[in-house]
């Protein structure tokens, strides 16, 4: 009989393309992954993966078994979500995915209060821009800057984050304020977001004003941009809810600003009855609704 744990290994190898990636995904060591794959191939009496220079690729036999493994996973995860969703205890682990900036600037300083209120809940806070699969319980709750579209996922907007230009007092004392930042930042040093799709909206607004400016840094970490701006490196777009109250920063006025980002909270519908998940979502509503 084929063991479900071995089919989980097949799925993890297929999704990551390697034994090491599957091991990280399953939180076991690569040797165990290799041993389970060998056992599965022995029971199936066929090779399930081709070992190629680009990684592990399913054979025809592997592709045949894949839909069955995915259906078994869906049933197992559905049962797991239903059990978790019926759990009325304020205890256990709640895994949350959130951007680094939201975690460090908006959430982290409220966690002592949450721990006092719910001491038996452990937050597994994963700071990432990656969109995780909530159906596979890669997270219980996700805070995202784009509206979730997955089936069976409940989402709601929590807050709008407005951005504006800022620089440090030291930078402005040394370089002077831009004469008209709305028209452009020529002659100044600027710090931009990474040239990647998640920052497209902000980059369209910002890059239209940086002709003739020196781009000292680009980053996909808003926290890094924030720290570099506060340290005097240059002018950058930062969230007003934080930067307006930071004495290390001075707002550089403009007539317009990028369209605000909406923070969306997402969770699988099966988890809405979980007491510990509900406690975490209530915390986020308290923190982010007033922004």
VOGU-3710 file (C-alpha; in Angstrom, 3 decimals, decimal comma):
1> xxxxxxxxxx> 0,000/0,000/0,000  1,280/3,473/-0,880  1,877/5,623/2,187  0,375/9,172/2,229  3,615/10,524/3,705  5,449/9,244/0,635  2,927/10,928/-1,663  3,540/14,185/0,239  7,197/13,726/-0,673  6,273/13,253/-4,332
11> xxxxxxxxxx> 4,254/16,478/-4,304  7,012/18,438/-2,569  9,692/17,245/-5,007  7,428/18,045/-7,957  6,762/21,576/-6,645  10,342/22,441/-5,703  12,301/20,399/-8,254  14,830/19,070/-5,770  15,319/16,890/-2,714  16,685/19,859/-0,758
21> xxxxxxxxxx> 13,705/22,033/-1,674  11,274/19,268/-0,735  13,099/18,739/2,551  12,787/22,420/3,416  9,117/22,361/2,439  8,397/19,329/4,632  10,801/20,255/7,443  12,751/16,996/7,203  16,264/16,284/5,939  17,110/15,580/2,270
31> xxxxxxxxxx> 18,306/12,056/3,081  14,857/11,187/4,410  13,253/12,681/1,297  15,478/10,559/-0,941  14,746/7,438/1,088  10,992/7,988/0,921  11,122/8,622/-2,814  13,060/5,388/-3,319  10,518/3,500/-1,204  7,645/4,997/-3,189
41> xxxxxxxxxx> 9,244/4,126/-6,535  9,924/0,602/-5,265  6,284/0,111/-4,244  5,061/1,626/-7,515  7,556/-0,570/-9,365  8,492/2,301/-11,672  10,583/5,445/-11,756  8,503/8,513/-10,890  11,090/11,248/-11,548  13,782/11,852/-14,126
51> xxxxxxxxxx> 16,902/13,376/-12,588  17,811/16,184/-15,013  20,309/19,071/-14,879  17,322/21,355/-14,217  16,084/19,264/-11,310  13,629/16,454/-10,690  10,968/16,146/-13,411  7,994/13,773/-13,265  8,041/10,788/-15,611  4,874/9,680/-17,406
61> xxxxxxxxxx> 4,119/7,370/-14,462  4,687/10,245/-12,054  2,330/12,483/-14,017  -0,309/9,737/-13,885  -0,164/9,493/-10,096  0,037/13,273/-9,516  -3,733/14,039/-9,706  -4,471/11,280/-7,182  -1,824/12,625/-4,829  -3,260/16,145/-5,180
71> xxxxxxxxxx> -6,781/14,888/-4,411  -5,505/13,053/-1,325  -3,716/16,219/-0,220  -6,846/18,301/-0,733  -8,904/15,907/1,402  -6,263/15,731/4,144  -5,891/19,510/4,231  -9,656/19,980/4,219  -9,971/17,710/7,240  -7,128/19,540/8,949
81> xxxxxxxxxx> -8,738/22,943/8,299  -12,125/21,758/9,569  -10,577/20,477/12,788  -8,649/23,727/13,269  -11,739/25,785/12,435  -13,751/24,059/15,150  -11,070/24,594/17,802  -12,404/26,945/20,460  -9,162/27,117/22,444  -7,112/30,311/22,637
91> xxxxxxxxxx> -3,911/28,318/22,317  -1,641/26,929/19,644  0,275/28,305/16,666  -1,116/30,800/14,155  1,030/31,264/11,090  0,831/34,720/9,508  2,429/35,971/6,302  2,982/39,697/6,065  5,326/42,117/4,358  8,416/43,076/6,310
101> xxxxxxxxxx> 7,341/46,711/6,533  3,920/45,907/7,966  5,497/43,533/10,471  8,244/45,831/11,709  6,494/49,215/11,594  2,831/48,424/12,222  2,514/45,111/14,064  5,572/44,206/16,130  5,199/46,875/18,819  1,639/45,688/19,580
111> xxxxxxxxxx> 2,627/42,069/20,218  3,416/42,459/23,924  -0,209/43,513/24,470  -1,424/40,565/22,412  0,787/38,137/24,351  -0,650/39,436/27,631  -4,179/38,941/26,282  -3,563/35,515/24,683  -0,490/34,012/26,387  -1,046/30,509/24,968
121> xxxxxxxxxx> -1,020/31,603/21,321  2,270/31,523/19,418  2,535/33,738/16,358  4,614/32,261/13,544  5,271/35,499/11,662  6,679/34,994/8,168  7,839/38,231/6,534  7,631/37,787/2,788  6,238/39,307/-0,399  5,479/35,798/-1,685
131> xxxxxxxxxx> 1,811/34,912/-2,120  1,372/31,673/-0,172  -1,282/29,015/-0,691  -3,904/29,334/2,042  -5,711/26,163/0,950  -2,551/24,161/1,639  -2,240/25,932/5,029  1,067/27,497/4,125  -0,386/30,219/6,353  -3,500/30,661/8,478
141> xxxxxxxxxx> -3,766/34,418/7,900  -2,172/36,574/5,217  -1,848/40,352/5,090  -1,312/41,442/1,496  -1,118/44,639/-0,500  -3,215/43,218/-3,336  -6,727/41,781/-3,172  -6,709/37,983/-2,768  -8,406/36,077/-5,586  -8,135/32,420/-4,503
151> xxxxxxxxxx> -11,308/30,311/-4,226  -12,638/29,613/-0,709  -10,609/32,473/0,748  -12,294/35,167/2,828  -10,757/38,598/2,482  -11,464/42,093/3,718  -9,698/45,462/3,460  -8,167/46,663/6,719  -6,446/49,944/5,927  -5,175/52,279/3,240
161> xxxxxxxxxx> -1,474/53,141/3,388  -0,604/56,495/1,866  2,921/57,271/0,673  4,819/60,544/0,434  8,382/61,746/-0,140  10,732/62,087/2,841  14,356/62,891/3,599  16,367/63,268/6,784  17,054/66,719/8,301  20,782/66,098/7,753
171> xxxxxxxxxx> 20,260/65,377/4,049  18,158/68,500/3,562  20,655/70,641/5,487  23,477/69,434/3,253  21,675/69,354/-0,102  18,731/71,699/0,336  15,096/70,910/-0,291  13,959/70,266/-3,885  12,661/73,455/-5,487  9,566/71,659/-6,803
181> xxxxxxxxxx> 9,474/67,952/-5,954  6,214/67,505/-7,854  7,972/68,457/-11,090  11,166/66,507/-10,364  14,118/65,656/-8,130  16,936/66,511/-10,539  20,219/67,098/-8,755  19,184/65,064/-5,713  19,964/61,573/-4,499  16,998/59,223/-4,393
191> xxxxxxxxxx> 16,202/55,773/-3,046  13,777/53,688/-5,069  11,827/50,482/-4,891  13,011/47,409/-6,753  12,149/47,288/-10,437  9,664/44,444/-10,020  5,899/43,992/-10,492  4,914/44,378/-6,799  6,199/47,976/-6,856  4,957/48,944/-10,319
201> xxxxxxxxxx> 2,398/51,461/-9,050  4,881/53,281/-6,829  7,657/53,187/-9,424  5,480/54,756/-12,130  4,868/57,779/-9,900  8,374/57,992/-8,442  10,404/57,332/-11,590  8,502/60,065/-13,446  10,144/62,534/-11,033  13,708/61,185/-10,871
211> xxxxxxxxxx> 15,111/62,269/-14,228  18,448/63,944/-13,511  18,576/62,473/-9,988  21,161/59,970/-8,780  19,615/56,659/-7,767  21,754/55,561/-4,825  19,809/52,401/-4,028  16,833/50,287/-5,025  15,407/47,595/-2,768  12,451/45,255/-2,382
221> xxxxxxxxxx> 12,667/45,843/1,383  10,677/48,911/2,421  12,280/48,668/5,870  15,727/48,955/4,282  14,617/51,988/2,256  13,168/53,542/5,399  16,380/53,014/7,381  18,557/54,363/4,551  16,363/57,478/4,254  16,454/58,118/8,003
231> xxxxxxxxxx> 20,225/57,667/7,821  20,570/60,507/5,302  21,145/58,634/2,045  18,525/60,476/0,008  14,852/61,083/-0,753  12,378/58,199/-0,823  8,707/57,265/-0,825  7,660/56,087/2,644  4,377/55,300/4,415  2,927/58,442/5,969
241> xxxxxxxxxx> 1,384/56,618/8,929  4,891/55,949/10,224  7,134/58,604/8,669  4,928/61,564/9,658  5,650/60,775/13,316  9,371/60,043/12,992  11,629/62,958/14,039  14,402/61,515/11,875  12,393/62,359/8,755  11,005/65,480/7,079
251> xxxxxxxxxx> 8,256/65,320/4,511  9,107/66,723/1,073  5,832/68,244/-0,148  4,264/67,356/-3,481  0,889/68,170/-5,005  0,139/64,517/-5,766  1,103/61,098/-4,420  0,890/57,483/-5,536  -2,464/55,765/-5,177  -2,674/54,423/-1,596
261> xxxxxxxxxx> -2,075/50,743/-1,002  -4,882/48,769/0,623  -3,928/46,182/3,227  -6,038/43,057/2,678  -6,509/40,355/5,273  -7,075/36,852/3,898  -7,842/33,472/5,445  -9,401/30,220/4,296  -13,118/30,045/5,030  -12,679/26,796/6,974
271> xxxxxxxxxx> -10,651/28,620/9,644  -13,158/31,351/10,461  -14,402/29,411/13,507  -10,954/28,957/15,045  -10,683/30,927/18,279  -6,945/31,459/17,991  -7,168/32,613/14,371  -10,025/34,947/15,255  -7,973/36,437/18,103  -5,176/37,257/15,654
281> xxxxxxxxxx> -7,509/38,809/13,055  -9,122/40,921/15,784  -5,664/42,193/16,731  -4,979/43,201/13,122  -8,309/45,006/12,917  -7,400/47,004/16,046  -3,960/47,883/14,705  -4,741/48,649/11,092  -8,263/50,071/10,986  -7,222/53,486/12,418
291> x> -4,417/54,052/9,894
//
